Amino acid sequence: MELNAYILSEHLSRKYTVELYGEASRKLHLLAPELYMDHTLRFHSNHVYLATVEHLPQRPVIERNTVLICIGENSRLNYYKEHAAVILIKKKVDFFEVYKSLQEIYELFYMWESRLLKLFLKAPAIQDILLCSYPVFERSMFVLNNSFQYVASTLSPQRGSVTPSHPELDLESFLLFLKQKDPRMDTHGSFMVELKEAHVLCVNLFDSSDNYMGCLYMEQSGHPFIAGEELFAEQLAGMIEKAAELSPALFSNELGSLKKILQNLMNEMPLGPNQRMLLKSSRYKQTHVCISIHCLKQFSALPVAYICSVMESLFSDSLFWEQNNTILGLIPARHFSEDSDKAREILTKVSAMMKEMQLCAGISNDFPDLYMLRTYYFQAEAAIENGQLYAPGQNLYVFSDYALMEMVTNSLGGFPIEAYFPTGFRKLLDHDRESEVSYLETLSAFLQENMSYAKAARRLFIHRSTLIERISRIQQDLFVDLMDPDKRLQLQIILKALLMESTLNEC
């Protein structure tokens, strides 16, 4: 086991007053400590020597990456500070006590390595690997899966020794992480992040196919990270990856099979007998809504699994999974009907989360048959498409708010609106361009009020006789009998389509 000057200095500082001078390497390169022998005129690279200042030669040859632990100080030491990393113990202390302390430091790391190897003689639990490693790091350590749910943890004595009560990394912490940088789920090696007010050392975990399966993270826990400690964290992460390779179930998702079935339904792939049986389970014999979540900003690596996990924690009995470039969800409709206040509270929280993550979502109507999932997915997609056109700036769109717009758009069949104008309709447009009185507004109000002259007149703030005269002129220009319900429906669709077009032009 090799260490570096920073780790030796930090551990020695727990017993002695020490100072680190010179240029030290973060790499783990130092072999077991050696006692300096009198008259030695060469200090070898990657060696660590223990000496008292009065025994040091005047100007020896000092190779690169040499570390000297020196007891006592005088002017002779300046040369060593310029050519080596020097850990200075200023006060006079017992030479052999220091040497014993150095051996104990190395023994700590040797024992860690030995215990880990013994664990791997059997299939180790990740919790056991963390507990075995705690004496080395002395920090709260956590392992999360790719849904950012806790797989194992070992907390510092100040925080207790139990697994956190919530199953996944709390949403507030994760959103703070997103504010600082893109999720670094494709990063190999260690990196630092800040969650709330804590500095956190993270190492991503990957399977043998280089697929992201989670991460190891350590909290600062009251004392700063030591230079080079990240390399031991990477070693620990490697051991966790090996454990997961031996026992893949350690990181598996119990709902994965059902999500696979839903993906097959979305891709119009046939289901096997076992899949059909699982789909018919009583838990999912209920009415659902489909939610589709889009990313408004292209992250370097969208934390899809984490978003799915958070959404599933907000809506009990829900399922969320990745589908192509979107996130799909299946939410029991009761969440939107049992308690309207609670539903609004949850939707407000979801909306705030999506705003932070720069996401938007469409929510379908409810439906009882999961085999209809694909149809209602298209409803959720239509809600997003229409919502972004007619209400840009929001991030939650409900299909029922845009159902009429979608119906009108589809009813046009790809033809321009003008193709559906009845004879004389252009006369109304010509009139409106030249007059302050709008025949289209008059006709729309009259039809919306079910051809009630009194209600339409109040709506338009005009006299009833004035309205009767206008409607008479409109009918003359249109050559349309407004008593015909089919003709009225045609006009209402045209007027709605024109209003939608006008709204889009104003956006």
C-alpha positions as CSV (number, residue, x, y, z in Angstrom):
1,M,0.0,0.0,0.0
2,E,1.4,3.4,-1.0
3,L,0.6,6.8,0.5
4,N,1.5,10.4,-0.2
5,A,3.0,13.3,1.9
6,Y,-0.5,14.9,2.4
7,I,-2.0,11.8,3.9
8,L,1.1,11.2,6.2
9,S,1.1,14.8,7.3
10,E,-2.6,14.8,8.1
11,H,-2.4,11.6,10.2
12,L,0.7,12.7,12.0
13,S,-0.9,16.0,12.8
14,R,-3.3,14.1,15.0
15,K,-0.4,13.5,17.5
16,Y,2.2,16.1,16.7
17,T,2.4,19.7,15.5
18,V,3.5,19.4,11.9
19,E,4.1,21.6,8.8
20,L,4.3,20.5,5.2
21,Y,6.9,22.3,3.1
22,G,8.0,21.9,-0.5
23,E,6.3,20.4,-3.5
24,A,4.4,17.2,-2.8
25,S,2.7,14.9,-5.2
26,R,-1.0,13.9,-4.9
27,K,-0.2,10.5,-6.3
28,L,0.0,7.5,-4.0
29,H,3.7,6.8,-4.5
30,L,5.4,6.4,-1.1
31,L,6.6,3.0,0.1
32,A,6.9,2.1,3.8
33,P,8.9,4.7,5.8
34,E,12.7,4.2,6.3
35,L,15.0,5.4,9.1
36,Y,17.7,7.7,7.8
37,M,21.1,6.2,8.1
38,D,24.0,8.5,8.9
39,H,26.4,9.3,6.0
40,T,23.7,8.5,3.4
41,L,24.2,11.1,0.7
42,R,21.3,10.1,-1.7
43,F,17.6,10.3,-1.0
44,H,15.8,8.0,-3.5
45,S,12.7,8.8,-5.5
46,N,9.3,7.7,-4.0
47,H,10.9,7.0,-0.6
48,V,9.9,8.5,2.7
49,Y,12.6,9.0,5.3
50,L,12.4,9.8,9.0
51,A,15.3,11.7,10.5
52,T,16.3,14.2,13.1
53,V,17.6,17.5,11.8
54,E,21.1,17.3,13.3
55,H,21.8,14.0,11.5
56,L,21.0,15.3,8.0
57,P,23.9,15.8,5.6
58,Q,24.6,19.3,4.3
59,R,23.8,19.0,0.6
60,P,22.9,15.4,-0.5
61,V,21.4,14.3,-3.8
62,I,17.7,14.3,-3.5
63,E,15.7,12.6,-6.3
64,R,12.3,13.6,-7.5
65,N,9.2,12.8,-5.2
66,T,11.3,12.2,-2.1
67,V,9.6,12.9,1.2
68,L,11.5,13.7,4.4
69,I,9.9,13.6,7.9
70,C,12.2,15.6,10.1
71,I,12.2,16.1,13.8
72,G,13.5,19.5,14.7
73,E,14.5,22.5,12.6
74,N,17.6,24.6,11.7
75,S,18.9,26.5,8.7
76,R,20.2,23.3,7.1
77,L,16.7,22.2,6.5
78,N,16.1,25.0,3.9
79,Y,18.0,23.0,1.2
80,Y,15.6,20.1,1.8
81,K,12.5,22.3,1.6
82,E,13.7,23.4,-1.9
83,H,14.3,19.9,-3.2
84,A,11.9,17.6,-1.4
85,A,8.6,17.5,0.4
86,V,9.4,18.0,4.1
87,I,7.0,17.1,6.9
88,L,8.5,19.1,9.8
89,I,7.8,18.1,13.4
90,K,9.1,21.3,15.1
91,K,9.0,20.1,18.7
92,K,11.5,17.6,20.0
93,V,9.7,14.3,20.3
94,D,10.8,10.7,20.7
95,F,12.3,9.5,17.4
96,F,11.0,5.9,17.7
97,E,7.6,7.0,18.8
98,V,7.2,8.9,15.6
99,Y,8.5,5.9,13.6
100,K,5.9,3.7,15.4
101,S,3.2,6.3,14.5
102,L,4.2,6.0,10.9
103,Q,4.0,2.3,10.9
104,E,0.5,2.5,12.4
105,I,-0.6,4.8,9.6
106,Y,0.6,2.3,7.0
107,E,-0.9,-0.5,9.0
108,L,-4.3,1.1,8.8
109,F,-4.2,1.1,5.0
110,Y,-2.7,-2.4,4.8
111,M,-5.5,-3.8,7.0
112,W,-8.1,-2.0,4.9
113,E,-6.7,-3.7,1.8
114,S,-6.5,-7.1,3.6
115,R,-10.1,-6.9,4.9
116,L,-11.5,-6.0,1.5
117,L,-9.7,-9.0,0.0
118,K,-11.2,-11.3,2.6
119,L,-14.6,-9.9,1.9
120,F,-14.3,-10.9,-1.7
121,L,-13.7,-14.5,-0.8
122,K,-17.5,-14.6,-0.5
123,A,-20.0,-12.4,-2.3
124,P,-19.8,-9.2,-0.2
125,A,-22.6,-6.8,0.5
126,I,-22.0,-3.2,-0.3
127,Q,-22.8,-2.2,3.2
128,D,-20.0,-4.5,4.5
129,I,-17.6,-2.9,2.1
130,L,-18.4,0.6,3.4
131,L,-18.2,-0.5,7.0
132,C,-14.8,-2.0,6.3
133,S,-13.7,1.2,4.7
134,Y,-14.9,3.7,7.4
135,P,-11.7,3.6,9.5
136,V,-9.7,4.8,6.5
137,F,-12.0,7.6,5.4
138,E,-13.7,8.5,8.7
139,R,-16.5,10.1,6.7
140,S,-20.2,9.6,6.0
141,M,-20.3,7.4,2.8
142,F,-23.2,6.6,0.6
143,V,-23.8,4.4,-2.4
144,L,-26.6,5.3,-4.7
145,N,-28.0,3.4,-7.7
146,N,-28.8,4.9,-11.1
147,S,-32.2,6.1,-9.7
148,F,-30.2,8.0,-6.9
149,Q,-31.7,5.7,-4.3
150,Y,-29.6,4.6,-1.4
151,V,-28.1,1.1,-1.7
152,A,-25.9,1.4,1.3
153,S,-24.4,3.9,3.7
154,T,-22.2,4.4,6.7
155,L,-22.7,7.6,8.7
156,S,-20.2,9.4,10.9
157,P,-20.7,8.9,14.7
158,Q,-22.1,12.4,14.9
159,R,-24.9,11.5,12.5
160,G,-25.6,8.0,13.8
161,S,-25.2,4.7,12.1
162,V,-28.5,4.0,10.3
163,T,-29.4,4.4,6.7
164,P,-31.2,7.7,5.9
165,S,-35.0,7.5,6.3
166,H,-35.7,8.7,2.8
167,P,-35.0,6.2,0.0
168,E,-33.4,8.6,-2.4
169,L,-31.1,11.6,-2.4
170,D,-33.4,14.5,-1.3
171,L,-34.7,16.6,-4.1
172,E,-33.5,20.0,-2.7
173,S,-29.9,18.7,-2.7
174,F,-30.1,17.4,-6.2
175,L,-31.6,20.6,-7.5
176,L,-28.8,22.6,-5.9
177,F,-26.4,20.3,-7.7
178,L,-28.1,21.0,-11.0
179,K,-27.8,24.7,-10.5
180,Q,-24.0,24.4,-10.3
181,K,-23.3,22.2,-13.2
182,D,-24.7,19.6,-15.6
183,P,-25.1,16.1,-14.1
184,R,-21.7,14.4,-14.6
185,M,-23.1,10.8,-15.0
186,D,-20.7,10.0,-17.8
187,T,-17.6,11.1,-15.8
188,H,-15.0,8.6,-14.8
189,G,-12.8,9.2,-11.8
190,S,-13.5,11.3,-8.8
191,F,-14.9,14.9,-8.8
192,M,-16.2,17.4,-6.2
193,V,-19.7,18.8,-5.9
194,E,-21.5,20.9,-3.4
195,L,-24.8,19.8,-1.9
196,K,-26.4,22.4,0.4
197,E,-23.4,23.6,2.4
198,A,-21.4,20.4,2.3
199,H,-18.5,19.6,0.0
200,V,-19.0,16.1,-1.4
201,L,-16.5,13.8,-3.1
202,C,-18.2,11.7,-5.8
203,V,-17.1,8.7,-7.9
204,N,-19.4,7.3,-10.5
205,L,-20.0,3.6,-10.8
206,F,-20.1,1.7,-14.1
207,D,-20.7,-1.9,-15.1
208,S,-18.5,-4.0,-17.4
209,S,-20.2,-2.5,-20.4
210,D,-19.5,1.0,-19.2
211,N,-23.1,1.7,-18.4
212,Y,-23.8,4.1,-15.5
213,M,-25.2,2.2,-12.5
214,G,-24.8,4.7,-9.6
215,C,-22.3,6.6,-7.6
216,L,-20.3,6.6,-4.4
217,Y,-20.2,9.8,-2.5
218,M,-18.5,11.0,0.7
219,E,-19.3,14.0,2.8
220,Q,-16.7,16.3,4.2
221,S,-17.9,15.5,7.7
222,G,-16.1,18.3,9.6
223,H,-12.6,17.9,8.2
224,P,-11.4,18.9,4.7
225,F,-10.6,16.3,2.1
226,I,-6.9,15.3,1.9
227,A,-5.1,15.6,-1.3
228,G,-4.9,12.1,-2.7
229,E,-7.8,10.8,-0.7
230,E,-9.8,10.9,-4.0
231,L,-7.5,8.1,-5.3
232,F,-8.5,5.8,-2.4
233,A,-12.2,6.7,-3.1
234,E,-11.7,5.6,-6.7
235,Q,-10.2,2.3,-5.4
236,L,-13.2,1.8,-3.1
237,A,-15.5,2.5,-6.0
238,G,-13.7,-0.1,-8.0
239,M,-14.3,-2.7,-5.3
240,I,-18.0,-1.8,-5.2
241,E,-18.2,-2.2,-9.0
242,K,-16.6,-5.7,-8.6
243,A,-19.2,-6.6,-5.9
244,A,-22.0,-5.5,-8.2
245,E,-20.5,-7.6,-11.0
246,L,-20.6,-10.6,-8.7
247,S,-24.1,-9.9,-7.5
248,P,-26.0,-7.8,-10.1
249,A,-29.1,-7.8,-7.9
250,L,-27.4,-5.3,-5.6
251,F,-28.3,-2.5,-8.0
252,S,-31.4,-4.0,-9.7
253,N,-34.8,-2.2,-9.9
254,E,-37.7,-4.4,-8.7
255,L,-40.1,-2.6,-11.1
256,G,-37.9,-3.1,-14.1
257,S,-39.9,-5.9,-15.5
258,L,-43.2,-4.0,-15.6
259,K,-41.5,-0.9,-17.1
260,K,-40.1,-3.2,-19.8
261,I,-43.7,-4.3,-20.6
262,L,-44.8,-0.7,-20.9
263,Q,-41.9,0.0,-23.2
264,N,-43.0,-2.9,-25.4
265,L,-46.6,-1.5,-25.5
266,M,-45.2,1.9,-26.5
267,N,-43.1,0.2,-29.3
268,E,-46.1,-1.9,-30.4
269,M,-44.2,-5.1,-29.6
270,P,-46.0,-8.3,-28.6
271,L,-46.1,-9.4,-25.0
272,G,-45.2,-12.8,-23.7
273,P,-47.6,-14.9,-21.5
274,N,-45.8,-13.9,-18.3
275,Q,-45.8,-10.3,-19.3
276,R,-49.5,-10.3,-20.0
277,M,-50.1,-12.0,-16.6
278,L,-48.0,-9.3,-14.8
279,L,-49.9,-6.6,-16.6
280,K,-53.2,-7.9,-15.3
281,S,-52.1,-7.8,-11.7
282,S,-54.7,-6.2,-9.4
283,R,-52.3,-3.3,-8.5
284,Y,-52.7,-1.9,-12.0
285,K,-56.4,-2.5,-12.5
286,Q,-57.2,1.1,-12.1
287,T,-57.6,4.3,-14.1
288,H,-54.4,6.1,-15.0
289,V,-53.1,9.2,-16.7
290,C,-50.0,9.3,-18.9
291,I,-47.4,12.0,-18.4
292,S,-44.7,12.8,-20.9
293,I,-41.7,14.8,-19.7
294,H,-39.4,16.7,-22.1
295,C,-36.1,18.4,-21.5
296,L,-36.1,22.1,-22.6
297,K,-32.3,22.3,-22.3
298,Q,-29.9,19.6,-23.6
299,F,-28.0,18.4,-20.6
300,S,-24.7,16.5,-21.2
301,A,-26.2,13.6,-19.4
302,L,-29.9,14.0,-18.3
303,P,-30.4,12.3,-14.9
304,V,-33.3,10.3,-16.2
305,A,-33.3,7.6,-13.5
306,Y,-33.2,10.2,-10.7
307,I,-36.1,12.1,-12.2
308,C,-38.1,8.9,-12.5
309,S,-37.4,8.0,-8.9
310,V,-38.4,11.4,-7.6
311,M,-41.7,11.3,-9.6
312,E,-42.4,7.8,-8.3
313,S,-41.9,9.1,-4.7
314,L,-44.4,11.9,-5.3
315,F,-47.1,9.7,-6.8
316,S,-47.6,6.4,-5.1
317,D,-48.1,3.3,-7.4
318,S,-46.8,5.3,-10.3
319,L,-44.2,4.2,-12.8
320,F,-41.7,6.3,-14.8
321,W,-39.2,5.2,-17.4
322,E,-37.2,6.5,-20.3
323,Q,-38.8,6.2,-23.7
324,N,-36.6,7.4,-26.6
325,N,-35.6,11.0,-25.7
326,T,-38.4,11.6,-23.2
327,I,-39.6,10.3,-19.8
328,L,-42.9,8.6,-19.7
329,G,-45.0,8.1,-16.6
330,L,-48.1,6.2,-15.6
331,I,-49.9,7.8,-12.6
332,P,-53.1,6.5,-11.0
333,A,-55.9,9.0,-11.8
334,R,-56.9,9.1,-8.1
335,H,-54.0,11.5,-7.5
336,F,-55.9,14.1,-9.5
337,S,-59.4,13.4,-8.1
338,E,-59.4,12.1,-4.6
339,D,-58.3,15.3,-2.9
340,S,-58.1,18.4,-5.2
341,D,-56.1,20.4,-2.7
342,K,-53.5,17.7,-2.3
343,A,-53.4,17.2,-6.1
344,R,-52.7,20.9,-6.6
345,E,-50.0,20.8,-3.9
346,I,-48.3,17.9,-5.7
347,L,-48.6,19.5,-9.1
348,T,-47.1,22.8,-7.7
349,K,-44.2,20.8,-6.4
350,V,-43.7,19.0,-9.7
351,S,-43.9,22.3,-11.6
352,A,-41.2,23.8,-9.4
353,M,-39.0,20.8,-9.8
354,M,-39.4,20.9,-13.6
355,K,-38.7,24.6,-13.7
356,E,-35.4,24.1,-11.9
357,M,-34.4,21.2,-14.2
358,Q,-35.7,23.0,-17.3
359,L,-38.3,20.3,-18.1
360,C,-41.9,20.5,-19.3
361,A,-44.6,17.9,-19.2
362,G,-47.9,17.0,-20.8
363,I,-50.7,15.1,-19.0
364,S,-53.3,13.0,-20.8
365,N,-56.9,12.3,-20.0
366,D,-57.5,9.3,-17.7
367,F,-57.9,5.8,-19.2
368,P,-58.6,2.3,-17.7
369,D,-56.9,0.0,-20.2
370,L,-53.1,-0.1,-20.2
371,Y,-53.1,-1.5,-23.7
372,M,-54.3,2.0,-24.7
373,L,-51.1,3.6,-23.3
374,R,-49.7,4.6,-26.7
375,T,-52.9,6.5,-27.6
376,Y,-52.8,8.5,-24.4
377,Y,-49.1,9.1,-24.7
378,F,-50.0,10.9,-28.0
379,Q,-52.5,13.0,-25.9
380,A,-49.7,14.0,-23.5
381,E,-47.5,14.9,-26.5
382,A,-50.3,16.9,-28.0
383,A,-50.7,18.8,-24.7
384,I,-47.0,19.8,-24.8
385,E,-47.2,20.8,-28.5
386,N,-50.3,22.9,-28.1
387,G,-49.3,24.3,-24.7
388,Q,-45.9,25.5,-26.0
389,L,-47.7,27.2,-28.9
390,Y,-50.5,28.9,-27.0
391,A,-49.1,29.2,-23.5
392,P,-45.3,29.5,-23.8
393,G,-43.4,29.8,-20.5
394,Q,-45.4,27.2,-18.6
395,N,-44.0,23.7,-17.9
396,L,-47.2,21.7,-17.1
397,Y,-49.8,21.2,-19.8
398,V,-53.0,19.2,-19.4
399,F,-54.6,17.7,-22.6
400,S,-58.1,18.6,-21.6
401,D,-57.2,22.3,-21.8
402,Y,-56.1,21.8,-25.4
403,A,-58.4,19.0,-26.6
404,L,-60.6,21.4,-28.7
405,M,-57.6,23.0,-30.3
406,E,-56.2,19.6,-31.2
407,M,-59.6,18.5,-32.5
408,V,-59.9,21.6,-34.7
409,T,-56.4,21.3,-36.0
410,N,-57.0,17.6,-36.9
411,S,-60.4,18.4,-38.4
412,L,-58.7,20.6,-41.1
413,G,-57.1,17.5,-42.6
414,G,-54.0,19.5,-43.7
415,F,-56.0,21.9,-45.8
416,P,-55.8,25.7,-45.2
417,I,-58.7,27.2,-43.3
418,E,-59.8,29.1,-46.4
419,A,-60.7,25.8,-48.1
420,Y,-63.6,25.4,-45.6
421,F,-65.1,28.9,-46.0
422,P,-68.7,28.7,-47.0
423,T,-69.9,31.0,-49.9
424,G,-69.9,34.6,-48.8
425,F,-67.6,34.1,-45.8
426,R,-64.9,36.2,-47.4
427,K,-67.4,39.1,-47.5
428,L,-67.4,39.0,-43.7
429,L,-63.6,39.2,-43.7
430,D,-63.6,42.1,-46.2
431,H,-66.2,43.9,-44.1
432,D,-64.1,43.5,-40.9
433,R,-61.0,44.9,-42.7
434,E,-62.9,48.1,-43.7
435,S,-65.2,48.6,-40.7
436,E,-64.8,49.1,-36.9
437,V,-67.7,46.7,-36.4
438,S,-66.6,43.1,-36.5
439,Y,-69.0,40.7,-38.1
440,L,-66.8,37.7,-37.1
441,E,-67.0,38.8,-33.5
442,T,-70.7,39.3,-33.7
443,L,-71.3,35.9,-35.3
444,S,-69.0,34.1,-32.8
445,A,-70.7,35.6,-29.8
446,F,-74.2,34.8,-31.3
447,L,-73.2,31.1,-31.8
448,Q,-71.5,30.8,-28.4
449,E,-74.7,32.0,-26.7
450,N,-76.7,29.4,-28.6
451,M,-78.3,32.0,-30.8
452,S,-79.8,33.9,-27.9
453,Y,-80.2,37.5,-29.1
454,A,-80.5,38.8,-25.5
455,K,-77.4,37.1,-24.1
456,A,-75.3,37.8,-27.2
457,A,-76.3,41.5,-27.1
458,R,-75.3,41.8,-23.5
459,R,-72.0,40.1,-24.3
460,L,-71.3,42.5,-27.1
461,F,-72.6,45.5,-25.1
462,I,-75.0,46.5,-27.9
463,H,-78.8,46.8,-28.2
464,R,-80.8,43.7,-29.1
465,S,-82.3,45.4,-32.2
466,T,-78.8,46.3,-33.4
467,L,-77.7,42.6,-33.0
468,I,-80.8,41.4,-34.9
469,E,-80.0,43.7,-37.8
470,R,-76.3,42.6,-37.9
471,I,-77.2,38.9,-37.8
472,S,-79.6,39.4,-40.7
473,R,-76.9,41.1,-42.8
474,I,-74.4,38.3,-41.9
475,Q,-76.9,35.6,-43.0
476,Q,-77.5,37.4,-46.3
477,D,-73.8,37.6,-47.0
478,L,-73.2,34.0,-46.0
479,F,-76.1,32.4,-47.8
480,V,-76.2,30.1,-44.7
481,D,-79.2,29.1,-42.6
482,L,-78.1,29.4,-39.0
483,M,-81.0,27.1,-37.9
484,D,-79.1,24.2,-39.6
485,P,-77.0,22.7,-36.7
486,D,-74.4,21.3,-39.2
487,K,-73.8,24.7,-40.7
488,R,-73.5,26.2,-37.3
489,L,-70.9,23.6,-36.3
490,Q,-68.9,24.3,-39.5
491,L,-68.9,28.0,-38.8
492,Q,-67.9,27.5,-35.1
493,I,-64.9,25.3,-36.2
494,I,-63.8,27.9,-38.8
495,L,-64.1,30.7,-36.3
496,K,-62.2,28.7,-33.6
497,A,-59.5,27.9,-36.2
498,L,-59.2,31.6,-37.2
499,L,-58.9,32.6,-33.5
500,M,-56.2,30.0,-32.9
501,E,-54.3,31.3,-36.0
502,S,-54.6,34.9,-34.7
503,T,-53.3,33.8,-31.3
504,L,-50.3,32.2,-32.8
505,N,-49.5,35.2,-34.9
506,E,-49.6,37.4,-31.8
507,C,-47.1,35.1,-29.9
